[in-house]
């Protein structure tokens, strides 16, 4: 059962919630937001996700799904994370 839960968390990190599509505003992609996302993507260390949430919020992002995803202390993040991929325009 625990194995299935971990797999479900991984899928949520990559795809987000398919029943709640997110509209991203291009102005949220500031230099700081891009730099944080790029560093996490390249290093595969996603420990700065809460800092990314702060940077997105500073850029005007008020979407709870995005901010909560970045700040979730139990969230597992991997390359392919839907928020990081959106910032880096990989999706």
Backbone torsions as a table, in degrees:
resi	resn	phi	psi	omega
1	UNK	NA	-42.5	179.4
2	UNK	-61.7	-36.7	178.9
3	UNK	-62.2	-40.8	179.2
4	UNK	-66.3	-37.8	179.6
5	UNK	-63.9	-42.6	178.7
6	UNK	-63.3	-39.4	178.4
7	UNK	-65.8	-40.7	178.9
8	UNK	-63.3	-40.4	178.0
9	UNK	-63.5	-40.4	178.3
10	UNK	-62.3	-44.9	178.5
11	UNK	-62.2	-40.7	178.4
12	UNK	-64.4	-34.3	179.1
13	UNK	-67.8	-37.4	-177.0
14	UNK	-81.1	-42.3	-172.5
15	UNK	-106.6	-14.2	-175.1
16	UNK	70.9	-159.4	179.3
17	UNK	-97.4	110.6	-177.0
18	UNK	-66.4	-14.2	-178.9
19	UNK	-93.7	-2.9	178.4
20	UNK	-133.3	78.4	-179.8
21	UNK	-61.5	143.9	-176.3
22	UNK	-107.2	134.9	173.6
23	UNK	-101.5	114.1	179.6
24	UNK	-93.5	139.0	175.5
25	UNK	-94.6	129.2	-178.3
26	UNK	-57.3	-29.8	-178.2
27	UNK	-69.1	-10.6	175.6
28	UNK	-74.2	-14.7	-180.0
29	UNK	-85.4	67.5	178.0
30	UNK	-76.5	170.0	177.5
31	UNK	-58.4	-40.9	-179.9
32	UNK	-65.3	-45.7	179.5
33	UNK	-60.3	-46.5	179.7
34	UNK	-62.7	-42.5	-178.5
35	UNK	-64.1	-43.2	178.3
36	UNK	-62.3	-46.8	-179.3
37	UNK	-63.3	-42.6	-179.2
38	UNK	-62.3	-44.3	-179.8
39	UNK	-62.4	-43.7	179.1
40	UNK	-65.5	-42.4	-179.0
41	UNK	-62.4	-47.0	-176.1
42	UNK	-71.1	-36.8	-177.6
43	UNK	-87.6	-14.9	-174.8
44	UNK	60.8	25.0	175.8
45	UNK	-113.9	109.7	-173.5
46	UNK	-102.0	23.4	179.7
47	UNK	-64.9	-17.4	-179.2
48	UNK	-91.7	12.8	-179.9
49	UNK	-56.9	-41.9	177.2
50	UNK	-62.9	-32.7	177.0
51	UNK	-69.6	-37.4	175.0
52	UNK	-60.8	-40.7	177.5
53	UNK	-59.7	-43.9	178.7
54	UNK	-61.8	-43.0	-179.9
55	UNK	-65.5	-40.4	177.2
56	UNK	-63.4	-42.6	178.8
57	UNK	-63.3	-41.7	176.6
58	UNK	-61.0	-29.9	-180.0
59	UNK	-82.4	-2.9	177.1
60	UNK	110.3	-2.0	179.7
61	UNK	-68.9	126.7	176.8
62	UNK	-126.1	19.1	-178.3
63	UNK	-82.0	115.1	-177.1
64	UNK	-62.4	-35.3	179.8
65	UNK	-61.8	-43.3	-180.0
66	UNK	-68.2	-51.6	-175.7
67	UNK	-64.6	-42.2	179.1
68	UNK	-67.0	-36.2	177.5
69	UNK	-60.6	-44.0	-179.0
70	UNK	-69.9	-30.9	-174.7
71	UNK	-96.5	-2.9	-177.1
72	UNK	-64.1	112.6	-177.6
73	UNK	-67.8	-19.2	179.4
74	UNK	-96.3	-5.6	-176.0
75	UNK	-71.7	132.3	174.4
76	UNK	-94.4	129.7	-179.4
77	UNK	-118.5	140.4	-179.2
78	UNK	-137.4	168.6	171.3
79	UNK	-58.7	129.9	-174.6
80	UNK	108.9	-4.1	176.3
81	UNK	-51.7	129.7	-172.6
82	UNK	-62.3	-33.2	179.8
83	UNK	-71.5	-48.3	179.8
84	UNK	-62.2	-43.2	178.9
85	UNK	-62.6	-38.1	178.1
86	UNK	-63.6	-46.6	-179.3
87	UNK	-58.0	-42.1	-177.1
88	UNK	-87.1	4.1	179.0
89	UNK	56.0	45.6	179.8
90	UNK	-100.1	-7.0	-172.7
91	UNK	-98.9	NA	NA
